Each structure stands twice: as C-alpha cells, then as structure tokens.
Amino acid sequence: MNQALQQPAAPARTFSQLLSSTPRGARLARLLAVNELHSWDAPPDLTERAELVVAELAANAVRHGRVPGRDFRLTLAYTPPAQHLSIEVTDARGDRRPELPSYEPSWLADGGRGLLLVAALADDWDCVPYPPSGKTVRAELSAVWSSSVPLPHVEALPAPERVAERVSGTYSARWH
C-alpha cells in the first residue's frame, strides 16, 4: 500500500487548422505555429526550427499540392516533458509526393532547397498518403537536435559585386 503512484504523462498539446492554399495561407501557418509554440512555452531553439520547417512545408503545400477550392491543414502536437514536436501538413495532391533533390541547387536558383532545409532542421521527416487523394508531410523535431541528414555542401557565396554582375548580366556593376 505504500507504493508511489505513477504520475500520468503530461498530455500532448495539439493544434490543427485548415488554411487556404494561397501564399497568405502559408504565411498564416508559420505565424500560427510560432504563436502556439510560444503559448506552450516551447524552447526557443525548437520554436525557431519549427518556424522554418512549417514555412517550407506550407509553401510546398501551396505551390505543389494546391487543388482549386481545397485547403491544406497544419497540425502540431507538442509533448512538453520530452520537448518533442510533430508537424504535419496535409494537402490535396497525393499524386505529387515530395522527394529530396538528387542535385545541389544553384545558389541563384529560385527553388529546390526547401526539403533540404526540412531534412537538415528536423530529426526525421516523411510523407504518407492521406485518403482519398491527398498526402501528409510529417516532420519530427525535438529540443535536443539530432538531424539524421548531414547539412549539404553549399558552395561559398561570391562577393556582392559578383552577385550583381551575374544578376544584371552586365558584369560592370560593382559594390564598394
């Protein structure tokens, strides 16, 4: 009778929201995620990484998973004692599954880095079907960061004057 009672595990805090498949919806997903994590007193490092991961996954849902008239869903589940966060972004395009690029994007390219960033910032990520025709991209983050993917090699950025030359095509612009 003198046995210590086990305390039940602290419940996970959850948040789920449907958002419009527009750039505004993607931005709102990021802002809502940060707001929720602040209200849950999540560690700042975890919150900052989650902000970037949510931004990338929501932008991908809008850019690659959009179906006119259909929204995307952001779901967060945070377990305070373990300081573990699950992020899920569900969209309507199950036929377009995300894959890490097999190349290193050029530093001048408009895209191609989002999933590399997610892979570098998250402990793990994957994509699962969401019946009847959608998909859910999931990312797991913890306060003790242990990314399973090494950071990709990124070529050193050239000096600002070289960037101006490449962008303008004139090779005469100089920053001093």
Salt bridges, closest charged atoms under 4 A:
ASP45 OD2 - ARG49 NE 3.31
GLU51 OE2 - ARG30 NH1 2.95
ASP91 OD1 - LYS135 NZ 2.82
ASP95 OD1 - ARG93 NE 2.95
ASP126 OD2 - ARG138 NH2 2.52
GLU140 OE1 - HIS84 NE2 2.53
GLU165 OE1 - ARG162 NH1 2.27
GLU165 OE2 - ARG174 NH1 1.68
